[in-house]
Amino acid sequence: MTTRIERRHELREVPAVRIRTAPPADQEARFVLDAHSPVNAVQEAEACLTLAASAMAGNLVTPEDARFPFPKTQRRLRGLVDALYAGRHAFREAVKARGTSSVDLVEIGASGVMDHPEGRAWAMTFRDVEKIISARVAELLVRWEREHSVETFSEDEIRDMLREVFDAIANMSRKDAAPFKVAFRMEEKGAGDYLLDFELTGADGRPSAAMPEIMRDVIRDLACNARKYSAPGSLISVRVHEGRDELVVEVEDQGIGISLFEFSRLGEAGFRGAAASRRKSGHGFGLAKALAVASTWGGAVEFRSLPDVGTVFYVRIPKPYRARRRETETLIPREG
């Protein structure tokens, strides 16, 4: 059993604020809201290749450099993203070609990277991120086939998804700082590791809940944000509760908080607060996507926050589940 997070006393006294729905700034932002999960995973995979190549060479080697040892793999990664822009048909074809080819493994194996300890570590991390790419791509394809689908997920399924993502983040964080992990049990927690207190309950009180399929993205994005903006060793709480009248996703951190002066811009696609921008990299689309999803299903996003104390976000979706706003559904063209 994990230790329950102790909500900061100050946060309990802060009124909840509902975030206004901010439409994406342009078509580029609208695209990213729908596709940013697989695109982000591709970017992480590309970073692994660059770090592996640089470890072999002893200095920075980018994909544009003639010495870069993984040009075919890099082109295939870029091809996935380019195909997303071209449309659904092009993306399906790119995924099909990628799934039936062993180019990546052959090229990496022939490069000699596995003979370099640091290069090997990044090559192995690349393989882990590749699994995440496959998972995010599969989610997107299913979403296209079953627009606005509602699925039942168990607590173990969502926990396994979060564990996979956080393990990859810990491995990737070696390039910037100490690779602090996210533990799901107190006995797993090392010094400086985060502790994530996760719980999912359905309308019948059991550890499974029916929800819009895309809510997996929302849970993942908000949980990753909570880790990103909290100091190592912090507690993070993720609660998913399906009640009789609504679904509530609650994510609480002990992080940097949100300034009062930034409340009005919170949720804009691409916007990140000043404190967040100074401390961490990112694109500011996770919360915007949560807003778009909540709006699609007739719900809302609320939060409580205090600078240097923490933040708790609530995503509420009313039941029965009905998608209500067609303009916020998938934005990738249906025809290639």
TAZI-V213257 format. One line per field, one symbol per residue. burial: I if it has 16 or more other C-alpha atoms within 10 Angstrom, else O. A space follows every 10 residues. Layout:
burial->???
//
This chain:
burial->OOOOIOIOOO IOOOOIOOII IOOIOOOOII IIIIIIIIII IIOIIIIIII IIIIIIIOOO IIIOOOOIII IOIIOIIOII IOIIIIIIOI IIOIIOOIOO OOOIOOIIOO OOIIOOOIII IIIIIIIIII OIIIOIIOII OOOOOOOIIO OOIIIOOIIO OIIOIIIIII IIOOOOOOII IIIIOOOOIO OOIIIIIIII IIIOOOIIII IIIIIOIIII IIIIIIIIII IIIIIIIIII IIIOOIIIII IIIIIIIIOO OOIOOIIIII IIIOOIOOOO OOOIIIIIII IIIIIIIIII IIIIIIOOII IIIIIIIIIO IOIOOOOIII IIOOOO
//
